[in-house]
Amino acid sequence: MMHWLGVAELASADPVAVVEHQLARIAALNPALKAFTAVDAQGARAGARLTAGMPLPLRGVTIGVKANIDVAGLVTTAGVAGRTMPATEDAAMVAALRAAGAIILGHVNMHEAALGATTDNPFHGRTENPHRRGRTPGGSSGGSGAAVAAGLCTVALGTDTLGSVRIPAAYNGIYGLKPSNGLLDERGLAYLCARLDSIGPLARSVADLAAVAAVMMPLGTPRLVSRIATFADVEASTMEPAVRAGYEAAKRALRGLGHTVEALPLAEIDFKKARLGGFLEAAREGADHFAADRVAGHISPDFAALLDFAAAAPLTLHQAGAAAASHARDAVLAALEKADLLLLPTAPQAAFGHGSAPVNQADFTALANLAGVPALSLPSGVDHDGLPVAVQLIGRHGDEVTLLAMAAKLDAVLQAYRRPEFEMEKN
């Protein structure tokens, strides 16, 4: 089936046929899935005709773009209401992907303003998880995760502030890369928090992630990896049994590959306060970025309440959050001086039911954003309901290539990727 083809297989496919197939699949499945919010069929067909027969690295690769990243001719809604002015040019990363032969299908759904992890968007619809109707795809790049997992596109772009690429990758059973902070050209991104935000790809394989990453950023030669560290703080944290089982399976797999896997002594990381510190920073900056939308009445009461909470929080809470975030950052960077990579669960849980979001979704993912380093989420198993769980590898700043190489080796042992049955396909 054409919609499951990867980057390497698409190189020999007819881009025009690929685009027609993907547009038909979106038309059939998106009304229930609500992954895409805007489809540029005319532009996609034109792109397919333009690249047909050209020896380009991403020829025939179809891409969904998160709605806070500019696509020429589409409105960059950033998940809020009322924006009507189309972008006049592509974001830098979108332009780079087009130049490499990729075909942009349109915008995908996101959590409002990227400040949240469910993609239960009050203006653009609630995105479903392709593995189970009624479950969240995560967020804030939930449309990206759902679209890729359901075969609506080959790859999607998301953004990651405290885990917003990796959490949807985990919940949808796919792969997600958060690049090093400041590495990519992010012109054309509607920021939530410039210091923490990173544009990153989601895909159905590490190989596809690597192919897209090679266009988005410089990739050199992987380093030799000998020591991989875990945090004793994580070992002692609460997580669902399937998440812990997947985490333990990943440790065994890495040891089986000949790597030393060692738990570092307690670093006294307060995951809740560190996450809070990141949230408060993002909400403070987000209040400025979305001030005009708020004045115009184009944000939801829930988003307004988050902004108000951050604005009204006492100085002591801001200081405590900032201190915990700084300590977590230092702990990650110190660990990466002792070890080549870090291994953690991605999220403490599998995808939950709509309307029941736990507070600790980003406890483990926020660490990489706070430290500014790259991280990659990959499937590690399924829970008792057949829902995916995941682990993440965290690397040194600018060393995405080693992260990708090790993820490929680990994935080959775990073999935990599963296509969704996708209930909506039957209806």
N, C-alpha and C positions, 0 to 999 in steps of 0.2 A: 504494500500500500504506500503510495507516494508520500502521504503525510508523515510517515515515520522515517523517511530517508534522512541521513545525516549529511554533513558538509561534504565528506569525501564522495559519497554516492551521488549527490546532486551535481557534482562536477561533470558527470556524463549524461545528465538529464536535460531535457528541453525546458528552459526557463519559462517559456510561454505556457507549456502544458502544466508545469508546476504551479504557476500562479493561478491558472483557471481552476485547478484542483483545490488549491487552498482557499480561494474565494468561495467556491461551492461548499467547502466544509465549514467555513465560517458562517455562511448563510444558513446552513442546516443546524448547526450546534450552538452558535452564539446566543440566540434568543433565550435559551435556558441557562447557558454558562455565564453570560454577561462578562466575558473577558475583554472583548474589543468594545471601545466606545465610539470609535470613528474609523471607518475603512476607506482607504484611498484606492478604490478599484482602478480608476483611470490611471493614476500614477504608477500603480503596481504593474499594470499591463504595459505601460510605456517603458518602464524599467526593464521588464522581461524582454521586450523586443530589442531594446538598446543593447543589452548584454549578451543576447543569443549569439553563440559562436565565438565569443571573445574569451581568451585564456586568462580569466580573472580568478583569484583565490576563493572568492565567495559567490561565484556564479551560481544562480539558482537557489541561493539560500534566502528564505523568507524571514522577515523580522517584524516583530511587534515592538513598538516603542512606548514606554511609560508616558503618561499624559502630562508629565512635568518636564519633558524634553522636547525641544522644538523640532517639528517636521514641517517643511515648507508647505504652505497651503492649508494646514490644519491648525485649529485653535488649541493652544497649550493651556488647558484648563487647570492643570495642577490639582484636579479633583474637586474644585470648588465650582460654584454656579456663576452664571452671568458673564463670563468672559466670551467675547465674540470676535476679537480681532485675530485673524489667522497669522501664523508666523510667516515672515517674508523669506526666510532662508532656513536651511537645516542647521541643527546644532552641530558642533564640530565633529562629534563622534558619529552622528548619523551620516554626515557628509563623507567621512572616512569609510564607513561601511558601504555606502553607495558606490564610492570610487573603486572599491574592491569587488564590485559585482553584486552585492546584496540587494534584495528587493524589499522595500519598505511597504508593509501592508496597511499600516495605520497606527492609531493610538490604542493602548490597552488601559484598562481600568486601574485605579489606585485608591488607597485610603485617602480621604480628604486631606489635602495639603501635605501628605506624606507623614502626618503625625499620628501614627497608629498602626496596628498590625493585624487588621481583619479584612480590609477592602469591602466593608459593608458601607458603601458610599450612598449618602442620602440623596444625591443629585444624579448620579450616573448608574445606580443600581448595585445590588449585592452580588458579588462574584461568587460562584459556587466552586467547590473543590471537585475536580474531575474524578477523584477516587471515591467520593461519597457525597451524594446530594444532601444538603443540610449541614455540611461541615465547611469551615472556613478554608480559604486558600492561603491564609496569612496575609501579611502586608508589611510595609505599605505597597510593595510591588506585587500584589496578589493577582492582578490581571496578567502580568508577565508570567508568573508561575503557572497559572491555570491554562493560559494559551499554549505554552510550550508543552505542558504535560498532556493536554488533550489533542495535540497534533494540529493545532490551528496555525502554527508557524514553526520554523526550525529553531529559532533563537529569539529571545526577547531581551530588550534593555530594561533594566530597573535602576533604582537608586537605593543606596544603603546608608542610613544615618546612624541607626543603632542595631541593624540586623535586617533591614528591609529587602535585601536581595536573598540573604541566606535563610531567613525564616520561611518565605514562600517556597524556596527550593526544597527545604526540608518537608514542609507539609504536603507538597505536591509530588514528592518523590523524584525530584530531578537534581540538577547540579547548578550551583550559583557561585560566582566569583565576585568578591568585593576587593577591588584593587587598592593599592596603597593610596592614602590620602594625598592629594596634590599631584598625583602622577599624570592624570589624564587632562586633556584640554576640555574643560567643562563649559565653554561658551555655549549658550543656548539652553542651559539647565536652569529651571526655576528653583532656586535653592530653598530649602528649609533652614539648613544650618551649614554654612560654607565650610567650616572647619571639620565637620563630621561627615558631610555628604560625599559619596563616591558613586559615579555611574558604573554599573557592572552588568555583565551578561548572565543570562540563565539559559541552559540547554539540556538536552537529554543524554549527553555523554561528556566526559572530560575532553575527549578529542574535539568535539564541537566547540567547547569552551576555549580550548587552546587555539583553534583555528581563528575564532573571532578575536580573541585576546591579541593574537599576533598582528592584527590590523589596528587594534585600538591602542597598543602600547609597545614599547621596545621590549623584546624578549631575547635574552642572551643564552648562555649555556647553563644548565642546572648545576648546582653545587652538589658535591657528594654529601649525602645525609647519613649520619651515624647515630646521633642521639635525638630522640623525640621525647619531649617532656609533657607531663600532665600536671595539673594543680591539685594538691591535696585538698584545697578548698572546694574544688569541683567534686572530687570523690565523695566529700561529706555532704554535698548538696542534695536537695530533694529533686527527684526526677521520676518519671513514669518507668515502670519495670522494663518495658520494651526499649526505652531510650537507654537505660543502663546496660541492657543486654547488647544492644548495638554498639555502644561505647566499648564494652569489654571485648566484643568480637573484633573491633577495629584494633584494639591493643594487641590481641593475640595475632592478628594478621600481620601487623607491623613487626612484631617479634619474629614471626615466621619468615619474614622477608630479610631477616638478619639485622634489624635495627634494635638498638637499646631503647626501651620505653621505661621511663622512670618518673615517679610522682615526686615533684619538688616539695619541700617542706611547706607547711602552712604559711601563706603570705598574708593572712588575715584580710583577704579581699571581702569587702561587704558588697555583694553583688547588687542587692536592692538599692543601697545608697549610691553606688557608682552609676547604676542605671538611672536613678533619679537625677543625679548630677548632669548626665547627658541629656535627659529629657528637659530639665529646666533650661539648660543652655539652648537647646533646639527651640523650645517654646518662646523664649525671650526673643531670639532672632526672628522666629517665624511670625511673631506679632508685628514686626516691622514689614516683613515681606508681604504679608496679607492684610495690612492695615486698610488699603483702599477697598479690598473685597469686603472687609467687615463694615466699613462705613456705608457701602452700597447695599448691605443686607444680603450678601452673597455667600456667607458661611453659615454652617449649621449651629444650633445651640450647643451641641456637644463639643465642637471645635472651639467655639467661643468660651465654653467653660474651662477647657484645658488652658487656653491662653490666660484667662482670668485667674486660674489657680496659680500659674507661674508668676503672674504679676503681683498677686496678693500674698504670696508665700513670704514668711518672715525671713529676714536676712540670715538668721541662724540656720534655716533650712537650706538656703542657697549655699551658704558656706560649708555646711556639712556635706552636701552633695558634691560640691566642687572638690573638697578635700578627698572624699572617697573615690571620685573619678580620677583625680591626680595619682592617688595611691595605686589604683588598679592599673593605670597607664604605666607607672614605674615598675610594677610587678611583672607586667607582660614584657616590657623591654629588658628588664633584668633576666627574665627567664630565657629570652631569645639570645642573650649573650652566653648562656650556659648550654643551650640546646639549639639544634638546627631548626626545629619546628615544634609547635605545640599542638596537642590533640585535645579537643573538648567535644562534648555533645553540642549540636547546633541549638536546638530548643529543648527545654525540659519535658515537653509533651508532644504528642501527635496532634493532628488537626482536631479542634474541638467544635462543638455545635455552635451555630450562629447564636449570638447574644450571650455567650458565656465565656468571654475572654478572660484568661487568668492574667494576673499582674506580672508574672515572671517570664513572659515569653522571650524577652531580650536580655535576660540575666547573663547568658554566656556569650551572646553575639556582640553585645555592647563593648566588650573588652577590646576588640580589634579596632573599632572606630575611635575609642578613647586614646589608643596607642598610635593610631594612624597607620597601621600595618595591614598587609593583605590577608584575606581569609577565604577559604573555599569550603562550601558545604557539599557533601555527597551522601547518598542513601546508605544506611547501615542495617536496615531490616524493616520489619513491619510489626505492628502491635496485634493484639488478639482480635481486632476488628479488620485486620488487613490494611490498616492505614500506615503510611510510611513514617519512619523515623530516620534521623541523620546524625552524622558527626561532622565536625569542621576541623580543618587544618589551618593553623595560623603561622605565617612566615615573617621574615624580616622585610623591612621597608624596601621596595623596589625589586624584590626577589620572587615575583609571581611565577617565573619559569620553574623554579625549584618546587614551588607549591603545586603547580600543574603536573609536573613529572611524578611527584610522590603520590598525588591524588590518583593518577592513572594506575600506578602500581597497586595501591590499596584497593581501588575499585575492582581491579582484575581478580583480587582474592575474595572480596566480599560478595561481588556479583549480586548486589541488593536492588538494582534498578528493576522496577516492574511497571509496565504500561498500565494505565488505569482501565478498568472495565468500562468506565464512563457510562453511567446509567442513562444519561440524557441521549446517548446515541441510539438507545433502544426505543425512544419515544417519538 
